[in-house]
Amino acid sequence: ETAGNIEISYTYDENGNQLTITDDTGTTTRVYDELGRVISKTCY
């Protein structure tokens, strides 16, 4: 996906949960529990 001049990419797990978002500022990673709730979010 492109927003203006910024390219944004996403990855998902087999349940459709968003695992990563990557753009020009870095990557945000999420970890989910067995019920699909976010239990960890890391930005780097």
C-alpha positions in Angstrom: 0.0 0.0 0.0 1.2 3.5 -0.7 0.1 6.6 1.1 1.5 9.7 -0.6 5.2 8.8 -1.0 5.2 6.4 1.9 5.1 2.7 1.3 3.3 0.6 4.0 3.3 -3.2 4.2 1.4 -5.5 6.4 1.7 -9.2 7.4 -1.1 -11.3 9.0 -1.3 -14.7 10.7 -3.6 -17.6 9.7 -6.4 -16.1 11.8 -6.2 -12.7 10.1 -4.5 -11.0 13.0 -2.2 -8.2 11.9 1.4 -9.2 12.8 3.4 -6.4 11.4 3.1 -2.9 9.9 6.2 -1.6 8.2 6.7 1.9 6.9 9.5 4.4 6.5 9.6 5.0 10.2 10.1 1.3 11.1 8.1 -1.8 12.0 5.4 -2.4 14.6 5.0 -6.1 15.6 2.1 -7.5 17.6 1.8 -10.8 19.4 -1.6 -12.3 20.2 -2.9 -14.8 22.8 -5.0 -17.9 22.0 -8.2 -15.7 22.1 -6.8 -13.3 19.5 -6.1 -10.5 22.0 -3.0 -8.4 21.6 -0.6 -9.2 24.4 2.5 -7.5 23.1 3.3 -4.6 20.8 6.8 -3.6 19.8 7.9 -0.7 17.7 11.4 -0.6 16.2 
